[in-house]
Amino acid sequence: MDDYKKHFINGSWVESTSTSENINPSDLSDIIGNYASGDEHTINQAVEAAKQAFPSWSQSNIQARSNALDFIGNEILTRASELGELLAREEGKTLGEATGEVNRAGQIFKFFAGECLRLSGEILPSVRPAIDINVTREPLGVVGLITPWNFPIAIPAWKVAPALAYGNCVVLKPAELVSGSAWALAEIISRSGIPDGVFNMVMGKGSVLGNALVEHPDVAAISFTGSVKTGRHIASRCVARQAKVQLEMGGKNPQIILDDADLDKAVELSVQSAYYSTGQRCTASSRLIVTDKIYPQFIEKMQQRLSKIRVGHALDSATDIGPVVSQSQLDQNQSYLKIAQDEGATLALGGELLKRESDGYFMAPALFTDTTSEMRINREEVFGPVASVLRASDYEHALALANDTEFGLSAGIATQSLKYARHFQRNARAGMVMVNLPTAGVDYHVPFGGCKSSSYGSREQGKYAQEFYTTVKTSYLGL
């Protein structure tokens, strides 16, 4: 068949023996396109192309690198409306959220266009006379990038852009569920002036392509965003062959609401944190920890606010929350509703499947009360529009509940107390802390990442990305 989107390898569009359909979760009759589905041989082609391109690209002119990344960023921003509509169709987040994600991707490329020109090192004196020491950063080689479905252009951008900026060559494996945005990004990159083989993209099943990429002896590093189970498997395989590895995995993020919080603002930021993007964000706050004094009022106001949430087609301007991304994710969400109720939690509102004009994976946002920290609903990542409320006696109890998780990505607190805000910033066991703000929403120029089971390795985004995408060399010069 010749009507499908192909892999991009060594500067050319490469055919595949099989394809997969990209289906709109807002309207299951809307087939966005057919995308190539590769195999181990396809990965080997891409890695070989990247390997051959690396010697030249790693020592290429930094202005040329910067110009290419700036071109990519500018085109993404110019086409934000078009690319945002594509993203909303294939992933299900609202058009406003999708367009915002596209803009972020463009800004990321432009930021790293600047980073090409800010490569730095150190000149240090030796303890011995007549000797100079230079400490420099050098690229790693071929880098494999494995990205998830929930941010189908922003996460590829924040991996691809720094990898290229620092002189690496790339093999990108996007999530099969959302190949459209990644393919559009690859098409833009193909016209940026970057030499053949520097950037390659292979689409298809993660179970096939991911393993081939992770196990390939010529891949110097793997950056992965996805589930904890898969991340831990990747880490073990990379360590076994001494490849560098960076993981961004799950979250079970807490949002504390203290007695002194502005309750209306606290409810709004809780709704934003827990339910927007259909709760399909690793930074979503699925544990709402509320102190005793305001607990009843908070529950009442949350029920009132959630009852006004409009769930519908992602391209409908009246929609607040789009569909769940797939049938399997919808099934998982529904299974957790039953698990929570079986363990004694009260379903205070929502959770039902919804019918809309188009056939899609629509689900009402669910709120659980009467939960305890031991329940699975508060231990495991659901990754859907589901949140639970935990009751705390005071700030100290709330902090203990917030930290009572194997995860540590993002954490939030709503309070008017500077004392508690500063204490929480220091003592929350999370890589990112938000005070009186939703737990989701991190600027493109600052580090992104967490601790415990949420992340492994150095941070993503901003200048901190150099910690992963470069290695340090110490050179001595005798005079």
Secondary structure, DSSP 8 states (H G I E B T S, - for coil): --SSB-EEETTEEE--SEEEEEEETTEEEEEEEEEEE--HHHHHHHHHHHHHHHHHHTTS-HHHHHHHHHHHHHHHHHTHHHHHHHHHHHH---HHHHHHHHHHHHHHHHHHHHHGGG---EEEE-SSTTEEEEEEEEE-SEEEEE--SSSTTHHHHHHHHHHHHTT-EEEEE--GGGHHHHHHHHHHHHTTT--TTSEEE--S-HHHHHHHHHH-TT--EEEEES-HHHHHHHHHHHHHTT-EEEEE----EEEEE-TTS-HHHHHHHHHHHHHGGGG-STT-EEEEEEEGGGHHHHHHHHHHHHTT--B--TT-TT-SB---S-HHHHHHHHHHHHHHHHTT-EEEE---B---SS----B--EEEES--TTSGGGTS---SSEEEEEEESSHHHHHHHHH-SSEESEEEEE-S-HHHHHHHHHH--SSEEEESS-S----TTS-B--EETTEESS-BSSGGGHHHHEEEEEEEEE-
